[in-house]
């Protein structure tokens, strides 16, 4: 009998549910086999509290053993420790279970943590400022932003890219973008490097875009189309303005102008 109790205790300890030993032993003495007892464990509130993802995944047709769930948690915790993520981000069962419930793979978590590390330690302060302005993500929340298991990685990447684009608009002297403008450029696939070049050219051409008497404003949508979308109509509109100004003022003005027109904005 003592051997049976030790066997039960060992099985429950492997599940992290050693506290159920007294209950399980009582069931054994009532005549339940070890296999039956372990099946009943899955219905216990203690099991559900320890592995809340088990039932959620099973209802979706995702059958995972306890050993597989434990291996998943160990892998996730190992990644967090490798990157020095504070334990406050993964020190509860609920936090680890949410990744499993949302079916975030270990590979995706590794990618997210690498991006979180980059955001925290390598991104310029202007990017962090734009994240806070656009998405209310404060510097201290950057890791949590990337590790939110309820958000898909592409969404997180696009929001971060929007912040990078917004930061480039500021640092080149073009000015502040609206969240919608930054997101639209990100959705077009504009990279941070392309944003830097495009906004630098636009910033140098601001005098050209601002209307003089009898001229119409060259709207931001037209500017962005010329600089980032290869919009030939927009590029030609800007080029006509350049030629008109050149004819009027003999090439004067503060906008960037080369032999082929406004630098970085001309139609090919």
HUTA-V726889 format. One record per residue. N is the residue number from 0. SS is DSSP state (A for helix, B for strand, O for the rest). PSI is psi in radians with two decimals (none if undefined). OMEGA is omega in degrees with one decimal (none if undefined). Layout:
BEGIN
n: (N N)
ss: (SS SS)
psi: (PSI PSI)
omega: (OMEGA OMEGA)
END
This chain:
BEGIN
n: (0 1 2 3 4 5 6 7 8 9 10 11 12 13 14 15 16 17 18 19 20 21 22 23 24 25 26 27 28 29 30 31 32 33 34 35 36 37 38 39 40 41 42 43 44 45 46 47 48 49 50 51 52 53 54 55 56 57 58 59 60 61 62 63 64 65 66 67 68 69 70 71 72 73 74 75 76 77 78 79 80 81 82 83 84 85 86 87 88 89 90 91 92 93 94 95 96 97 98 99 100 101 102 103 104 105 106 107 108 109 110 111 112 113 114 115 116 117 118 119 120 121 122 123 124 125 126 127 128 129 130 131 132 133 134 135 136 137 138 139 140 141 142 143 144 145 146 147 148 149 150 151 152 153 154 155 156 157 158 159 160 161 162 163 164 165 166 167 168 169 170 171 172 173 174 175 176 177 178 179 180 181 182 183 184 185 186 187 188 189 190 191 192 193 194 195 196 197 198 199 200 201 202 203 204 205 206 207 208 209 210 211 212 213 214 215 216 217 218 219 220 221 222 223 224 225 226 227 228 229 230 231 232 233 234 235 236 237 238 239 240 241 242 243 244 245 246 247 248 249 250 251 252 253 254 255 256 257 258 259 260 261 262 263 264 265 266 267)
ss: (O A A A A A A A A A A A A A O O O A A A A A A A A A A A A O O O O A A A A A A A A O O O A A A A A A O A A A A A A A A O O O O O O A A A A A A A A A A A A A A A A A O O O O A A A O O O A A A A A A A A A O O O O A A A A A A A A A A A A A A A A O O O A A A A A A A A A A A O O O A A A A A A A A O O O O O O A A A A A A A A A A A A A A A A A A A O O O O O O O A A A A A A A A A O O O O A A A A A A A A A A A A A O A A A A O O O O O O O O O O A A A A A A A A A O O O A A A A A A A A A A A A A A A A A A O O O O O O O B B O O B B O O O O O O)
psi: (-0.68 -0.65 -0.64 -0.73 -0.76 -0.66 -0.76 -0.81 -0.76 -0.76 -0.74 -0.65 -0.64 -0.49 -0.11 0.43 0.70 -0.40 -0.25 0.08 -0.74 -0.79 -0.82 -0.68 -0.66 -0.71 -0.63 -0.74 -0.40 -0.12 0.01 2.42 2.90 -0.70 -0.75 -0.77 -0.79 -0.55 -0.68 -0.47 -0.66 -0.36 -0.09 2.49 -0.53 -0.67 -0.78 -0.58 -0.57 -0.59 1.12 -0.43 -0.37 -0.91 -0.68 -0.81 -0.66 -0.65 -0.40 0.06 0.28 1.65 1.99 2.46 2.86 -0.68 -0.68 -0.69 -0.69 -0.69 -0.69 -0.83 -0.74 -0.71 -0.75 -0.82 -0.68 -0.70 -0.78 -0.77 -0.67 -0.65 0.08 0.48 2.29 2.47 -0.32 -0.30 -0.17 0.53 0.17 2.70 -0.72 -0.74 -0.76 -0.65 -0.56 -0.62 -0.77 -0.75 -0.64 0.09 0.77 2.04 2.82 -0.69 -0.71 -0.67 -0.73 -0.73 -0.76 -0.74 -0.68 -0.71 -0.65 -0.74 -0.75 -0.77 -0.70 -0.75 -0.31 -0.40 2.48 2.73 -0.52 -0.62 -0.75 -0.64 -0.72 -0.62 -0.71 -0.75 -0.77 -0.69 0.15 0.60 1.81 2.77 -0.71 -0.20 0.04 -0.75 -0.79 -0.63 -0.82 -0.46 0.23 1.90 -0.22 -0.06 2.43 2.58 -0.77 -0.66 -0.76 -0.75 -0.71 -0.68 -0.71 -0.70 -0.68 -0.72 -0.68 -0.73 -0.77 -0.67 -0.68 -0.67 -0.66 -0.85 -0.42 -0.16 0.05 -0.75 -3.14 2.40 2.72 2.82 -0.71 -0.73 -0.81 -0.73 -0.68 -0.71 -0.70 -0.72 -0.48 -0.20 0.27 2.23 2.92 -0.69 -0.73 -0.67 -0.72 -0.81 -0.79 -0.79 -0.53 -0.77 -0.75 -0.71 -0.65 -0.25 0.26 -0.64 -0.54 -0.60 -0.51 2.26 2.49 -3.13 2.24 -0.12 2.78 2.64 2.34 1.86 2.82 -0.62 -0.69 -0.74 -0.82 -0.67 -0.71 -0.72 -0.54 -0.34 0.02 0.53 1.84 -0.68 -0.76 -0.73 -0.70 -0.63 -0.76 -0.69 -0.67 -0.75 -0.72 -0.80 -0.67 -0.76 -0.67 -0.72 -0.63 -0.71 0.12 0.58 0.04 3.04 2.81 0.04 2.71 2.09 2.30 -2.99 -0.46 0.18 -2.79 2.17 2.17 -0.05 -0.01 2.58 2.51 none)
omega: (179.1 178.5 178.7 178.7 179.1 178.9 177.8 -178.9 180.0 -179.8 -179.4 178.0 179.0 177.3 -174.3 -175.3 -179.5 -178.9 179.9 -174.9 -179.1 177.2 -177.6 179.7 176.2 178.3 179.0 179.8 176.3 177.2 179.1 177.8 179.6 179.8 179.4 -179.6 -178.0 174.6 179.6 178.7 -176.9 179.8 -177.9 177.4 179.1 178.2 -179.0 178.0 -178.3 -178.8 -178.3 -179.3 -174.7 -176.4 179.8 -179.4 179.7 178.8 177.4 -177.4 178.4 -177.1 177.8 174.8 176.5 179.3 179.4 178.1 178.2 179.3 177.4 -179.9 -179.9 -179.4 -179.8 179.6 178.3 177.9 179.8 -179.5 -179.9 -177.7 177.9 178.1 -178.6 -177.5 178.7 179.6 -177.0 -174.8 176.3 177.4 -177.7 -177.1 178.9 -178.5 -178.0 176.4 179.8 179.8 179.3 176.1 174.9 -175.1 176.8 179.3 179.6 177.2 177.9 178.7 -179.0 -178.1 176.7 178.6 177.1 178.8 178.3 -178.9 -176.0 -170.4 -173.7 -176.0 178.7 -179.6 179.9 178.0 179.1 177.4 -179.7 174.8 179.3 -178.1 -175.1 -169.9 179.6 177.4 -179.1 -178.4 -179.7 -178.4 -172.7 -179.5 179.0 177.9 -178.1 -174.6 177.2 -174.3 -178.5 177.4 178.8 -179.1 179.3 178.5 179.1 -179.6 -178.7 177.4 178.9 177.7 176.7 178.6 177.5 178.9 177.2 179.1 178.3 177.8 179.3 -173.3 177.5 179.8 178.9 179.9 -175.2 174.4 167.9 177.7 179.6 179.7 -179.4 -178.8 179.2 177.4 177.6 180.0 176.4 -178.6 177.9 178.2 176.9 -179.9 177.5 177.5 179.6 -178.6 -177.1 -178.9 174.8 178.4 179.3 -179.7 180.0 -174.7 -174.5 179.9 -180.0 -176.1 -179.2 -172.5 167.1 -178.7 177.6 -179.5 174.3 176.7 170.0 -170.7 -179.7 178.8 177.0 178.4 -178.6 178.4 179.5 -173.7 -169.5 -174.4 -178.5 -178.3 -175.4 179.0 178.6 179.4 180.0 176.9 179.2 179.5 176.7 177.7 179.1 -178.3 178.0 179.3 -179.3 178.9 -176.9 -173.0 177.7 175.9 179.6 179.4 -174.6 -177.1 -176.5 -175.4 176.8 -178.1 -177.1 177.5 -177.5 -173.3 173.7 -175.3 -173.3 174.8 -179.9 none)
END
